[in-house]
Structures are given as structure tokens and as C-alpha cells.
Amino acid sequence: MAVGASPRDFALRTLAEVRQTLGCRWTALRVDASAAALFEVEVGTVLVSGNDNGVAEKLLTDAGVVDRAAVLGADLVVAPSRRENEAFGLLAAGERTCGDGAMSSCERSLVETAAGNLAVFLDNARLYRDLDRMFIGALSALVSTIDAKDPYTRGHSQRVALLSRSIAIAAGLSASEVKNIYISGLVHDVGKIGVPEQVLRKVGKLTETEYEQVKQHPEIGWRILRDIPQFAEILDGVRFHHERFDGAGYPLGLAGADIPIAARIIGIADTFDAMSSNRTYRAARGRREVLAEMSRLGGTQFDSLYLTHFLSLDLSAYDAINLWSNESTSDTGDASNLDAHDQDCDEPLSLDSLSRRDSRRAA
């Protein structure tokens, strides 16, 4: 979509430019069926630029179907905005205040051209939306295939993506940043495709060598995606989501502000879901316990700023998707998040120890 404009923003800018060019008191657009979803409004909604004193909505509502641009009366021009046989809307300009105030064929041609340009933009916006949905759908299918290698983490990537997006929104990041973080969260574990399945599915403790194999998944994922231009903005979240704020993470041991924001956010979502989910080596921890433990780890494992945003979230959407994941998960065992010290370990089982272990696991 041109210069990143939303359909609504583009339409309002078009209305303002037409109004200023013609010297009209107002311009308006009635949103028809083919554009309602793009504008996220009801069919028949009227967008107005200028001061119409309520005239535009009544005129456009009563206008019905208009086949071609026309001058109506002395001071009103209307033009359909459509592409082939699809109606996006009806554009109107009224109450010209410059010159003799009358509308002529010149004004009609300008409004007709603006309506045509708007239709092209909206058609392209719809195509972009459909391609975007197809892209996300394909990624989701890929992620589901990878998660299926590791039955106890089925649905993990979708839950991490959902939480990561929610944190990014709460932090006030831009729409493009939120989207990139969501996609990065969705594919953060794509590198597991390069980890031997017998290691991911192993029931029992991992050897040191096996654990080192699991720890390679962020780098593997980064190498898989780095040559795809469309993924350039999501690579940091994939590669660095196991870094810790205190520098004790992997693969590079980054610390503080050197860890990309996306990775800091995904790391919070990833750890929360790991601690909240069943594993062969332990049951899921209670919500209150997990949140209390994560709160204590701000400034060490997590960036306190983004942790605060996480702790403010309504987790009802997460709980809904988690319930669905649990219902579709078979009790088949999993070792993808075990390390070589998880069994026969003298450390008392506590949330602190679980957090230290989970931060090392490829959850």
C-alpha cells in the first residue's frame, strides 16, 4: 500500500485534497460493500472532510446506486469509486465557495479521477491484505509442522506470538513493529527443524552434547531465514530470544540494550509460556507463582520495562488459545526443554530453579 497509508487515512487525505482543490465546503465518501472490511466500518458509513452540517450523510445515503460521475443541481458532484463491477464507495463534493460557486464538467472530471484513483488504491490494499493473510497462514502451517515434532510444545509458537504482540502494543510500539514482533514470535523456534527429532522427543535427561544441539536452534533459525528479504526485520527476534538482560544467555551473551527489543519481548513471552505449560519433567506452574517469579527476575533475566508491560496484560486470549492447545496435545513425552542437569539434580525444585532451567531450555 502506498507510503504505508491505511485505506481510511488514504481516503481522508483524498477527500481533503479534493475539497481544497475545488474550493468546496465539504467532500465525503460513502463506504460501500467492497470497501467496508478495509475501512473496518459498517456498509453505508459516510466519511466527511470539511463542514457539511450533516448534509453529506443524508445526500449520500439517499443517493442509491450511481453509475457514472455527474453534476447534481448547481453545487454537487458525485462519482462512483469502483473497480470493474465492484463498488467501493460514492465520492461527493458539495457547496463550492470559490468562483461563481457552480460545479461544471471540470469539477466533475476531477472528482471522477479522484474516485478512480481511490478505487485503484483500495483494490491494491485488498490484494495486499489477502496476500498478507496467506503469508501468515503459510507461516502458521510451517510453525505447526515444526511444533508437531515436539508434542509437548504444540501451540507454543502461536502463544508466544500472541503474547509478544500484546506486549509490543502495550509498550506503544508502531504498527509495523508490532507486526514484525508477532511474526518473529511465530517463527522464533523455526530452527528446531535442524535439531535431531530424537533429541527433541527424548524422554529423560539430555547429555551435554544433546543440550548443545538444542541450544543451536536460534542460530539455525536465523540462518534459515536470513536470505529471505521479507524476513529482514524479524531476524533479531529469532536469533536472540534466548539472550538474558544480565548477559548470561545465548548464543552471543548480549546484555541490556545490546539485545534487540524484539528479542527482549519474545524472551519474556517464551519463558512465561514455558513455565505455564506441562513438560514431561514437571507440571505447569500456577499463574500466581509464575508471575511472582518473573517479577523477581526483572533486570536480570528480563528487561524490567517490557516485563512491566507484560505484567499489565489481560491474559484471557492467551488462556483461550492455551486451552485449545492442551486439548489437542497427546501425552507422548518430550525432551526438547530438558538439559543435562534436569534429572538427578540436587537443586531444590522451586520457581527460581525452574526459571533458571527454563531460561536454558529451547522452549
C-alpha positions in Angstrom: 0.0 0.0 0.0 1.3 3.4 -1.0 3.6 5.1 1.6 2.3 2.8 4.3 -1.1 4.6 4.4 -4.1 2.7 5.8 -7.2 2.7 3.5 -9.0 5.1 5.9 -6.1 7.5 6.0 -5.7 7.5 2.2 -9.4 8.1 1.7 -9.5 11.0 4.2 -6.4 12.5 2.6 -8.1 12.2 -0.9 -11.2 13.9 0.4 -9.2 16.8 1.9 -7.2 17.3 -1.3 -10.3 17.3 -3.5 -12.0 19.8 -1.1 -9.0 22.1 -1.2 -8.5 21.9 -4.9 -12.1 22.6 -5.8 -12.7 25.1 -3.0 -15.6 23.2 -1.6 -17.1 23.5 1.8 -17.1 19.7 2.2 -16.3 16.4 0.5 -17.5 13.0 1.5 -17.2 9.3 0.8 -20.0 6.7 1.3 -18.4 3.3 2.0 -19.9 0.5 0.0 -19.8 -3.2 0.5 -16.4 -4.0 -1.2 -14.6 -1.4 1.0 -16.3 -1.8 4.4 -13.9 -4.5 5.6 -10.9 -2.5 4.5 -12.1 0.6 6.4 -13.3 -1.6 9.3 -16.7 0.2 9.3 -20.3 -0.7 8.5 -21.5 -0.6 4.9 -23.0 2.8 4.3 -20.7 4.7 6.7 -20.0 8.2 5.4 -16.6 9.8 5.9 -16.5 13.6 5.7 -13.9 16.2 5.2 -14.9 19.8 6.0 -18.1 21.2 7.4 -21.2 19.7 5.9 -23.7 20.5 8.7 -25.0 16.9 8.3 -25.9 17.3 4.6 -23.4 14.8 3.2 -24.6 11.8 5.1 -28.2 12.3 4.1 -27.4 13.1 0.4 -25.1 10.0 0.0 -27.5 7.7 1.9 -30.4 8.7 -0.3 -28.3 8.6 -3.5 -28.6 4.9 -4.0 -26.6 3.4 -6.9 -24.8 5.9 -9.1 -23.4 4.5 -12.4 -21.3 7.5 -13.5 -19.9 10.8 -12.4 -22.5 13.6 -12.5 -23.2 17.2 -11.5 -26.4 17.3 -9.5 -28.0 20.7 -9.2 -25.7 23.6 -9.2 -23.3 22.8 -6.4 -22.9 19.0 -6.0 -20.7 16.5 -7.8 -20.9 12.7 -7.2 -18.7 9.9 -8.7 -18.7 6.2 -8.0 -15.4 4.6 -6.8 -15.3 1.2 -8.3 -13.1 -1.4 -10.0 -14.7 -3.5 -12.7 -18.0 -4.4 -11.2 -17.2 -3.9 -7.6 -18.4 -0.8 -5.8 -16.0 0.6 -3.2 -18.0 3.8 -2.5 -19.5 7.0 -3.7 -17.4 10.2 -3.6 -19.1 13.6 -3.4 -18.1 17.2 -3.3 -20.5 20.0 -2.4 -21.0 23.7 -1.8 -18.2 25.2 -3.8 -17.2 28.6 -2.2 -14.8 30.0 -4.9 -15.5 31.4 -8.3 -19.3 31.5 -9.1 -19.9 28.6 -6.8 -21.2 26.4 -9.6 -20.0 22.9 -10.4 -19.1 22.2 -14.0 -17.7 19.4 -16.2 -14.2 20.3 -15.0 -15.1 19.7 -11.3 -16.9 16.5 -12.3 -13.8 15.2 -14.1 -11.6 16.0 -11.1 -13.9 14.2 -8.7 -14.2 11.3 -11.1 -10.4 11.0 -11.4 -10.1 11.1 -7.6 -12.7 8.4 -7.2 -10.9 6.2 -9.8 -7.5 6.6 -8.0 -9.2 5.7 -4.7 -10.6 2.6 -6.3 -7.2 1.5 -7.6 -5.7 2.1 -4.1 -8.4 0.2 -2.4 -8.2 -2.7 -4.8 -4.4 -2.9 -4.2 -5.0 -2.7 -0.4 -7.4 -5.6 -0.6 -4.8 -7.6 -2.6 -2.1 -6.7 -0.1 -4.4 -7.8 2.8 -5.2 -11.1 1.1 -1.5 -11.8 0.4 -0.7 -10.9 4.0 -3.3 -13.3 5.3 -2.0 -16.0 3.0 1.6 -15.3 4.2 0.7 -15.5 7.8 -1.4 -18.7 7.2 1.6 -20.3 5.4 3.9 -19.4 8.3 1.4 -20.8 10.8 1.2 -24.0 8.9 5.0 -24.2 8.9 5.2 -23.5 12.6 2.5 -26.1 13.4 4.6 -28.7 11.4 7.7 -27.8 13.5 5.8 -27.8 16.8 4.4 -31.2 15.9 8.0 -32.6 16.1 7.8 -31.7 19.8 4.3 -32.7 21.1 4.5 -31.1 24.5 5.2 -27.7 22.9 2.4 -27.9 20.4 0.8 -24.4 20.1 3.8 -22.8 21.8 4.8 -20.6 18.9 1.3 -19.3 18.4 1.0 -18.5 22.1 4.4 -16.8 22.2 3.5 -14.7 19.1 0.2 -13.7 20.7 1.9 -12.6 23.9 4.7 -10.8 22.1 2.3 -8.8 20.1 0.3 -7.9 23.2 3.5 -6.7 25.0 4.6 -4.7 21.9 1.1 -3.0 21.8 1.2 -2.2 25.5 4.7 -0.7 25.1 3.4 1.7 22.4 5.4 0.4 19.5 4.4 1.3 16.0 2.0 -0.9 14.0 4.9 -2.2 11.7 7.0 -3.0 14.8 4.1 -4.9 16.4 3.5 -6.9 13.2 7.2 -7.8 12.9 7.4 -8.8 16.5 4.3 -11.0 16.0 5.8 -12.7 13.0 9.2 -13.1 14.8 7.4 -14.7 17.7 5.6 -17.0 15.4 8.8 -18.4 13.8 11.2 -17.9 16.8 11.6 -21.7 17.1 11.9 -22.5 13.3 15.5 -23.6 14.0 14.2 -26.6 15.8 13.8 -28.1 12.3 17.6 -28.5 12.4 17.7 -30.3 15.8 17.5 -34.1 15.6 14.0 -35.3 16.3 15.3 -38.0 18.7 16.7 -35.2 20.8 13.5 -33.1 20.8 11.4 -36.1 21.6 13.7 -37.7 24.1 12.2 -38.8 27.4 14.8 -38.4 30.0 17.7 -36.1 30.6 19.8 -34.8 27.7 23.5 -35.3 27.6 25.7 -32.2 27.4 26.1 -32.8 23.7 22.4 -33.1 23.1 21.8 -29.9 25.1 24.3 -28.1 23.0 22.4 -29.3 19.9 19.2 -27.8 21.3 20.9 -24.5 22.0 21.8 -24.2 18.4 18.2 -23.6 17.3 18.3 -19.8 17.4 21.3 -19.7 15.1 19.8 -22.4 12.8 16.6 -20.4 12.6 18.5 -17.2 11.8 20.5 -19.0 9.0 17.3 -20.5 7.5 15.6 -17.1 7.3 18.4 -14.6 6.7 18.5 -14.9 2.9 14.7 -14.1 2.5 14.4 -10.3 2.1 10.9 -10.2 3.6 12.3 -11.6 6.9 15.0 -9.0 7.4 13.0 -7.2 10.1 12.3 -10.3 12.1 15.7 -11.9 12.3 16.8 -10.4 15.6 13.9 -11.9 17.5 14.6 -15.3 16.1 18.3 -15.2 16.8 18.4 -13.5 20.2 15.3 -14.6 22.1 17.4 -16.7 24.5 19.7 -13.8 25.5 19.3 -12.5 29.0 19.3 -9.0 30.2 22.3 -9.7 32.5 24.3 -11.2 29.7 24.1 -14.8 30.8 22.1 -16.0 27.8 23.0 -17.4 24.4 24.0 -17.5 21.5 26.2 -14.4 21.9 25.8 -13.4 25.6 24.4 -10.0 24.8 23.3 -7.8 27.7 21.0 -4.9 28.3 20.3 -2.5 25.4 22.5 -4.6 23.1 19.7 -7.1 23.0 17.2 -6.1 20.3 13.8 -5.0 21.6 12.0 -7.8 19.7 14.2 -10.4 21.4 13.7 -8.9 24.8 9.9 -9.0 24.3 9.9 -12.5 22.8 12.1 -13.8 25.6 9.5 -12.7 28.2 6.7 -14.4 26.3 8.7 -17.5 25.6 9.7 -18.0 29.3 6.1 -17.3 30.5 4.7 -19.9 28.2 7.4 -22.5 29.1 6.8 -22.1 32.8 3.0 -22.2 32.3 3.0 -25.4 30.2 3.2 -29.0 31.1 6.5 -30.8 30.4 7.5 -34.4 31.0 9.8 -33.3 33.8 7.2 -31.2 35.6 3.7 -30.0 35.6 2.7 -26.5 34.6 3.2 -23.9 37.3 0.3 -21.9 38.7 -0.3 -18.5 37.3 0.3 -16.6 40.5 3.6 -18.4 41.1 4.9 -17.8 37.6 4.1 -14.1 37.6 5.6 -13.7 41.0 8.8 -15.4 39.9 9.0 -13.4 36.7 8.5 -10.2 38.6 11.5 -11.0 40.7 13.7 -11.6 37.6 13.3 -8.1 36.2 16.7 -6.6 35.5 18.4 -10.0 35.5 16.8 -12.3 33.1 14.3 -9.7 31.7 14.2 -6.1 30.7 12.2 -4.5 33.5 10.4 -2.1 31.2 8.9 -4.7 28.9 8.3 -7.0 31.9 6.1 -4.3 33.4 4.1 -4.1 30.3 3.7 -7.9 30.2 2.5 -8.0 33.8 -0.2 -5.5 32.9 -1.7 -7.7 30.2 -5.2 -9.3 30.2 -4.2 -12.9 29.6 -7.7 -14.2 28.7 -6.9 -14.5 25.0 -3.7 -16.5 25.9 -5.7 -18.7 28.2 -8.2 -19.4 25.4 -5.6 -20.5 22.9 -3.7 -22.4 25.6 -6.9 -24.4 26.4 -7.2 -25.3 22.8 -3.6 -26.4 22.6 -3.8 -28.5 25.7 -6.9 -30.3 24.4 -5.1 -31.2 21.2 -1.9 -32.3 22.8 -1.3 -36.0 23.4 0.6 -37.3 26.4 3.6 -38.5 24.4 6.6 -37.1 26.2 9.1 -34.5 25.3 12.7 -33.7 26.0 13.2 -30.6 23.9 13.5 -28.4 27.0 15.5 -30.7 29.2 19.1 -30.1 29.8 21.8 -32.4 31.1 21.2 -31.4 34.7 17.4 -31.6 35.0 17.4 -35.0 36.4 19.4 -36.3 39.4 19.9 -32.6 40.3 20.5 -31.6 43.9 19.0 -28.2 43.5 15.6 -27.9 45.3 12.6 -27.8 43.0 11.4 -24.2 43.2 10.2 -21.5 40.8 13.7 -20.0 40.9 15.3 -23.2 39.8 12.6 -23.8 37.2 13.2 -20.3 35.8 16.9 -20.9 35.6 16.3 -24.2 33.9 13.6 -22.9 31.5 15.8 -20.0 30.5 18.3 -22.5 29.3 15.8 -24.7 27.5 14.7 -24.3 24.0 11.1 -23.8 25.0 
